[in-house]
């Protein structure tokens, strides 16, 4: 299935359906955190050459992974979606290798009204992180038709805001903008990355290298639990960094992309209102109060405009 948007152009959807997955092969699985961390995050690349998925995805889309085994009802596990962290031409340059940024999920909880303790281990993310180079994996996709770069990137400037593994699509987009075979995009690009600790930064060396090599690319890191200094969150950072964000967000050229943990967009929405540009990026419900006073139900009714792309999980 193809879909065409006047802003984002053509993209393909579900060329490989969950009921008929194809076999990919892991060609890279590498830790991508800046240092020793309580988190475990890997950059995982999968060779899909010879399948319909090869050459069919775009940066910003997702692909599906079907973990082996059966669920509690005795049925095969359902597909899980992972953001693509590669540019449209793939990790190999020919669209044959797709990649993602995968974090192990390990948690614990207590049953309500009981002292019984349980360990929860994420099924698919841990399966992916356990795979070795050469292992096979069932994949589907691509999915997503809106969290994409525009047809002509040079007509726009960009503010990318990520928390955690929400960095994945921005790695692919930054590669597409800055490492394009036809030459780097000269637009103004700001990447704001929020993580709990400095060691949680992903692809930090590469983003720093790109910022050094391209004066139009600005890499901002925001640490919410620093060993020293003040705690900061991405929305606070943008509000308080008058230059350049107030100027860039007020520009008619700018597109805003938000990706990360659900709820992060609430702070971003409120900062847009505080800067007087909410109407440029958001479709507000009729009669809605100030976003500073809005409840969660009102926030959930807000729709992004054509200039704002949101992916939260």
N, C-alpha and C positions, 0 to 999 in steps of 0.2 A: 504494500500500500504506500502510495506517495501522497504527500500533502504539500501545498504551496502557500506560503504567506507572503504578502507584499513587502514585509520588512525582512523576514528571515530566509526567504527563498524556499527551494524545494528540499524536503527531507523524506527519507524512507522510514516506514514504521512496520514492525512485526514481519519482516521478511522471513524470519525464523520463529515459528510459533511454539509456545510451551509444550504443546502436545507432540511436536515433531522437532525436538532440539537437535542440534548438530554437535559434533565432537570437536572441541578445541584442545590444544596441547600447551601446557605451561612452558614458557621459554625464559621467564625471569620471575624471581620472587625475592625481593630485597628489602630490608628494613629502610624506612625513609624518614625516621625521626632525627632530630638534630643531635640528640645525645641520649644518655641513659634515662629512661622514663618509666613510670608505672604503667604506661600504655604500651601496646604492641601494635604497630601499624606497619604494613608491608605494601610496597608497590608490586603489583602482580600483573604480568603481561602474558597474554594468551594468543597463540598462533591459531587463526581461524581461516587460513588460506585454503582454497578449494571449497569453501562453504558459501552459501548465499549472503552470509553476514559480512564477508570480506568486501571492503569498499562500499558498504551500504550505510555506515554510521557517520555521524558528525560530532565534532566536539560539543559537549553540553548534553548529549543524549545519554541514555543508560543502556546496559545490556543485562540479560538475565542469566542466572546460574541456578541449576537444579541440583541440589545435593543428593547423594545416593541414599538409599534406604526408604523406610516407610514411616509415616506419622503414627500417632496414637490410635488412629482409626484404621490402620492397616493399608492406607493408600500411599502412593508415591508422594514425596514432598513437593510442595508447590514451588514455583519459581520465585527467586529473590532478585531484586533489581540492584545494580551497582552502577554508580556514576562513572562515566568514561573519563579517564585522566589523560588520554592521548589526543593529539590533534586529529583532524578529519583524515589525514593521510596515514594515520597509525604510527606506531612506534618504529616501524620499518621503512616508512616513506611511501609504501604502496598500498596501504589500507588492509594489510594482512595480519597485523598484530594489534589487538585491542588491549587496553590496560585499565586498571582501577586502583583505588587506594583503599585498602581493607584493614579495618581495626578489629582485633580480637574482642569478643564480648564475653566478659566474665563478671558475674554479679551474684549477690546473695540476698535472700529475703526470708522473712518469717511469715508463716500463715497467720491471717487475721484471727485474733483471739486464741492463738496457740503459741507455745514456745518452740514449736518444731521449726528447725532451720533447714533451708534448702539452698543449694548452689545452682545457679542458672548459667549455663554455658551456651552462648549463641551457636545455633546449629550451622548455618551456612558460612558465616564469617570465619569461624574457627576451622571449618572444613577447607575453605579457600587458603587460609594462612598455613595449614598443614601440608598443602600440596607441594611437591618437589618439581624441579625442572624435569620435563619429560612426561609428567603425569597428565592423564586425560581428564577433561571436565565437560559436562553438558552445558551448552550455552544457547541463548535465544536472543531475539531483539531485532533491531534496536527499538527503544521506547523514548518518547518525549519529542514534542514538536515546537516548543516555545522557548526553552532555555538554551538559545542558540545565538551565535554571533550573526549580525545583520549581513545582507547580501554584499554590501559594500562597506567594509569596516572603516575605511578612511573617512566616511561621512559622519563619524560619531567619535565622541570621547567616552571613556569607560570608568565606572567605579565598581569594582568587584569586592564584595564583602563576604568573608568566609569565617566559620567557626569549625574547629575540628576537621573531620574528614570531608567537610564541605569544600575543602581546598581542591578536591579532585577535578571537577570540571574546569576550574580556573587554571590548573596546570596545562590542560589541553588547549584552552583558549589562548593563554599567554604564548604557548609554543606556536599556535597558529598565527597570532598577531606579530610575533617577534622573529620567528624563524621561518617565515614564509619563503619558499624558493624564489618568489618574484620580488623579494625584498621586504624588510620589516615595515610594519604599519607605523606611520609617524604621528598618529593620534595620541592624545594624552591618556595614559592608562594608570589607574591607581588600584592596587591590590591591598586590602586591609584584612589581616589575618588575626583572629583572636583564638588564643589557647590558654589553658590554665598556667602552664609553666614554660619557660623558654626552651626546655628540652623537648617539648611536645611539638615544636614547629616542624612541619613536613616539607620536604624539598627545599629546605632553607638555603642550602649552598647554591642551588640552581637559580632560585629567585634572586638571591643577592648578586650572583654573577650577571643576570639579565639586567638588574638595576644599574650595575656598574657599566654595562656595555651600551645601554640605551637610555639616554637622558629623558626620554618621554615616558619611561616606565618607572613607577614609584612603588616601592615595596614597604608597607607599613606593618609592623608587628605589634600586637597589643596583648599584654600578659595580665591575666586576671588574678594570679596568685604569685606575685614576684617575691623572691627572697628578700629583696630590699626595695624600698620605694612604694609608691601608691598603687593600689589595685585599679585596674582600668578595664572597661569593656568597650567593644567596638563602637557602639553608638555614642558613648561618652567621648571617645577619642575623636570621632568625626565632628561632633559638636564643638569640641574645644580646640580643634586644629583649624582655626579660621581660614588660614591660607595653607592649602589650596581648596579645601572641600566646599566651603561656602560658595566660592566662585565657580567651581566645576559643576556642582549640583544645580546652580542657577542657570547654567548654560543650556540652550536649546539643543545642543549637540549631544548632550550626555545621556547615556543609558546606564541604568543601575541594575546590578545583578546581586542577589542575596542567596546564599546557600549555607545550610548548617542545621543546627538543632532547632526543632520546632519551638517557636516562641521568640527566637532572636529577632524576627521581623518586627515584633511589637515595639522594641526600642528604636529600630530604624524608622518605622512609621512616625513615631512621635518626634524624632529629630527632624524629619522632613517638614512636619508641621511647624516646629520651632524655627526653622529656617525660612518659612513662608513659601515652600515649594511643593507641599503635599499634593496640590491639584495637578501638578505636572507628572507625578509618578503613581498616584493612587486614585481609584474611583471610590469616593466616600459615600456611605449610605445617606439617603435623604434625611435631613433633620438630625444628623449625628452631632453629638456634643464635641467639644474639644477633645482631641485624642489623649491629651494629658489626663482627662477625667473619664475616658471611655472604659467600659467594662470589657471583659474578655469576649462576651457575645458580640459586642459591636466591632471589636477588633477583627473577629473572624469573618465578619460580613464585608470587610474591606477587600476590594479587588485591585490587583496591580493594573496600571495602565499599560499602553504599548511601550512605554519607556522603562518599565520596571519588570524584571524577571525574578521570580521567587521559587526556590526549591528547598523545602524544609522536611525534616523527618523526625 
